[in-house]
Amino acid sequence: MPDVVLADSINEGVFAIDSYPYGLSYEDWTIKSWQWLLSIPVGINPAENTSARCEEGQGNLPVFFLPGAGGAVVERTCTVPAERAILIPVSSVECSFAEQSGTSEEELHTCAEEDQSSNPILFLSVDGRQIQQIEKYRVHSRAFNVTFPEKALFGAKAGPSLAVSDGYWIILEPLPPGEHEIHSKSSLTNPTTGILFFANDIKYHLNVVVEAAESPSNSTSGQSTM
């Protein structure tokens, strides 16, 4: 993939939807985010409404993934390493064989697309500054592989599965060290009846910290963490 980063003409401090932050597209990063989240069992999964384990399994990727809330009002405090971009799922869904979302790849695509086409109402602010035209940051993924653990999120069957994602995502450029607040709200309604069937309201209190340099004597040659 080309290592191209385009300045966003809509929102300052946001990677453009057609850019390649750190050599990957928005689609690629949303897939990595789902593969991360779905691999973590219930009890320690950051998406659980009572969880504050934002750092669980993040590794050393240049993009830090914020977890959604599955339809709830939640406040979370997260420690984010400085110099990492931040991926925010304003409104997102994944459909997989493991959750019985369909029996074919085509049905998974339909499942995801229909969910996120349900009259979405979207809001995101970063340190009080509202992000504009979020509807232009919609990403529908290709089918991708995911492995669900025992006691998986959403009651999915453990093991490998195919999945498809759709939704509205923002990748923030790295924030300066210090405290920051991100507020994300979304809702979906039935296009026919107008009945609300999903709503999220999440406040992330972020503490962006500069990580201490590792001492050469404590480094491990030939190993890396993803």
C-alpha positions as CSV (number, residue, x, y, z in Angstrom):
1,M,0.0,0.0,0.0
2,P,1.3,3.5,-0.7
3,D,2.4,5.4,2.4
4,V,0.4,8.5,1.6
5,V,-1.1,10.9,4.1
6,L,-3.4,13.6,2.8
7,A,-4.4,16.7,4.8
8,D,-8.1,16.6,5.5
9,S,-10.0,19.5,3.9
10,I,-13.0,19.1,6.2
11,N,-11.6,18.7,9.7
12,E,-8.2,19.9,11.0
13,G,-6.3,17.2,12.9
14,V,-8.2,14.4,11.2
15,F,-6.7,12.0,8.5
16,A,-8.5,12.4,5.2
17,I,-10.8,9.5,4.4
18,D,-8.8,8.7,1.2
19,S,-5.4,8.9,2.9
20,Y,-3.1,6.0,4.0
21,P,-2.1,6.7,7.6
22,Y,1.1,4.8,8.3
23,G,0.8,3.0,5.0
24,L,-2.7,1.6,5.5
25,S,-6.2,2.8,4.3
26,Y,-9.1,3.6,6.6
27,E,-10.6,0.3,5.6
28,D,-7.5,-1.6,6.7
29,W,-7.4,0.2,10.0
30,T,-11.1,-0.5,10.7
31,I,-10.5,-4.2,10.0
32,K,-7.5,-4.3,12.4
33,S,-9.7,-2.6,15.0
34,W,-12.3,-5.3,14.8
35,Q,-9.7,-8.1,14.7
36,W,-8.3,-6.7,17.9
37,L,-11.6,-6.2,19.7
38,L,-13.2,-9.5,18.8
39,S,-10.2,-11.5,19.8
40,I,-10.6,-10.4,23.5
41,P,-12.9,-12.5,25.7
42,V,-15.8,-11.1,27.8
43,G,-14.5,-10.1,31.2
44,I,-11.5,-8.2,29.9
45,N,-12.9,-6.9,26.7
46,P,-12.6,-3.0,26.4
47,A,-16.1,-2.7,24.8
48,E,-18.0,-4.0,27.8
49,N,-19.9,-1.1,29.3
50,T,-18.2,-1.4,32.7
51,S,-14.7,-1.8,31.2
52,A,-11.9,0.7,31.4
53,R,-9.3,-1.6,29.9
54,C,-8.7,0.5,26.8
55,E,-5.1,-0.6,26.6
56,E,-5.9,-4.4,26.6
57,G,-4.0,-6.1,23.7
58,Q,-3.2,-2.8,21.9
59,G,0.4,-3.7,21.2
60,N,2.7,-1.2,19.5
61,L,0.7,-0.3,16.4
62,P,0.9,3.4,15.4
63,V,-2.9,3.8,15.7
64,F,-4.7,3.4,19.1
65,F,-8.1,1.9,18.9
66,L,-10.9,3.3,21.1
67,P,-13.7,0.7,21.8
68,G,-17.4,1.3,21.3
69,A,-20.0,0.6,23.9
70,G,-22.6,-1.6,22.2
71,G,-25.5,0.8,22.8
72,A,-25.1,2.5,26.2
73,V,-24.2,5.7,28.0
74,V,-20.6,5.3,29.1
75,E,-17.6,7.3,30.4
76,R,-14.1,5.8,30.1
77,T,-10.7,6.9,31.1
78,C,-7.9,5.7,28.8
79,T,-4.1,6.1,28.7
80,V,-2.9,6.7,25.2
81,P,0.8,6.7,24.3
82,A,1.9,10.0,22.7
83,E,2.6,10.0,18.9
84,R,-0.1,7.5,18.2
85,A,-3.1,8.3,16.0
86,I,-6.5,7.5,17.4
87,L,-9.2,5.5,15.7
88,I,-12.8,6.4,16.8
89,P,-15.8,4.2,15.9
90,V,-18.5,6.9,15.9
91,S,-21.1,4.3,14.7
92,S,-20.0,0.8,13.5
93,V,-21.2,-2.8,13.1
94,E,-19.7,-6.1,12.1
95,C,-21.6,-9.1,10.9
96,S,-20.0,-12.6,11.0
97,F,-20.8,-16.2,10.4
98,A,-19.9,-16.9,14.1
99,E,-22.8,-14.6,15.1
100,Q,-25.2,-16.2,12.5
101,S,-25.4,-12.9,10.7
102,G,-25.6,-14.7,7.3
103,T,-24.7,-17.9,5.5
104,S,-22.8,-16.3,2.6
105,E,-20.3,-13.4,2.2
106,E,-23.0,-11.5,0.3
107,E,-25.4,-11.8,3.2
108,L,-22.7,-10.5,5.6
109,H,-22.2,-7.4,3.3
110,T,-26.0,-6.8,3.3
111,C,-26.3,-7.2,7.0
112,A,-23.6,-4.6,7.7
113,E,-24.7,-2.1,5.1
114,E,-28.4,-2.2,6.1
115,D,-27.5,-1.7,9.8
116,Q,-25.5,1.5,9.1
117,S,-28.0,2.8,6.6
118,S,-30.7,3.1,9.2
119,N,-31.0,6.9,9.4
120,P,-27.8,7.4,11.4
121,I,-27.5,10.5,13.6
122,L,-23.8,11.1,14.3
123,F,-21.9,13.4,16.6
124,L,-18.2,13.7,17.6
125,S,-16.3,16.3,19.4
126,V,-12.6,16.5,20.4
127,D,-11.8,18.8,23.3
128,G,-15.0,20.7,22.6
129,R,-14.5,21.1,18.9
130,Q,-17.2,19.4,16.8
131,I,-16.1,17.2,13.9
132,Q,-18.0,18.2,10.8
133,Q,-19.6,16.1,8.0
134,I,-19.1,12.7,9.7
135,E,-21.3,11.1,7.1
136,K,-18.4,11.4,4.6
137,Y,-16.2,9.1,6.7
138,R,-18.2,6.0,6.1
139,V,-16.2,2.8,5.5
140,H,-17.6,-0.5,4.3
141,S,-15.0,-3.2,4.5
142,R,-14.1,-6.2,2.4
143,A,-14.7,-9.6,4.1
144,F,-12.0,-10.3,6.6
145,N,-10.9,-13.1,8.9
146,V,-11.4,-13.0,12.6
147,T,-10.9,-15.5,15.4
148,F,-13.4,-15.4,18.3
149,P,-12.2,-16.7,21.7
150,E,-14.1,-18.7,24.2
151,K,-16.6,-16.4,26.0
152,A,-16.6,-14.1,23.0
153,L,-18.2,-10.7,22.7
154,F,-21.7,-10.7,21.3
155,G,-22.1,-14.4,22.2
156,A,-20.2,-15.5,19.0
157,K,-19.2,-19.1,18.6
158,A,-15.5,-19.6,19.4
159,G,-13.1,-20.1,16.5
160,P,-12.3,-18.6,13.1
161,S,-14.9,-16.8,11.1
162,L,-15.5,-14.4,8.2
163,A,-16.8,-11.0,9.0
164,V,-17.8,-7.7,7.3
165,S,-17.8,-4.2,8.8
166,D,-19.6,-1.0,8.0
167,G,-19.7,2.3,9.8
168,Y,-18.5,5.8,10.4
169,W,-14.9,6.2,11.6
170,I,-12.5,9.0,12.4
171,I,-8.7,8.7,12.6
172,L,-7.3,11.6,14.6
173,E,-3.8,12.7,14.2
174,P,-1.7,12.2,17.4
175,L,-2.8,14.5,20.2
176,P,-0.3,16.4,22.3
177,P,0.6,15.0,25.7
178,G,-1.9,15.9,28.4
179,E,-5.6,15.4,29.1
180,H,-8.2,15.4,26.4
181,E,-11.9,14.6,26.1
182,I,-13.6,12.9,23.2
183,H,-17.4,12.8,23.1
184,S,-19.1,10.4,20.6
185,K,-22.9,9.9,20.1
186,S,-24.8,7.9,17.5
187,S,-28.2,6.5,17.0
188,L,-30.0,4.3,14.4
189,T,-33.7,4.1,13.7
190,N,-35.8,1.8,11.7
191,P,-36.3,3.5,8.2
192,T,-39.9,2.2,8.0
193,T,-41.2,2.7,11.5
194,G,-38.9,5.4,12.8
195,I,-38.4,3.4,16.0
196,L,-35.0,3.9,17.7
197,F,-33.2,0.6,18.0
198,F,-29.6,1.6,18.9
199,A,-28.0,4.5,20.7
200,N,-24.5,5.2,22.0
201,D,-23.2,8.1,24.1
202,I,-19.6,7.7,25.1
203,K,-17.2,10.1,26.7
204,Y,-13.5,9.2,26.6
205,H,-11.2,10.9,29.1
206,L,-7.8,10.5,27.5
207,N,-4.5,10.9,29.2
208,V,-1.9,11.1,26.5
209,V,1.5,10.2,27.9
210,V,5.1,10.2,26.6
211,E,6.4,6.7,27.1
212,A,9.8,6.3,28.8
213,A,12.6,5.2,26.5
214,E,13.6,1.5,27.0
215,S,17.0,0.9,28.5
216,P,19.3,-0.9,26.0
217,S,20.1,-3.4,28.8
218,N,16.4,-4.3,29.0
219,S,15.7,-4.7,25.2
220,T,15.1,-8.0,23.6
221,S,16.9,-8.5,20.3
222,G,14.9,-9.8,17.4
223,Q,11.4,-9.5,19.0
224,S,8.6,-7.1,18.2
225,T,5.1,-6.7,19.4
226,M,2.1,-6.1,17.1
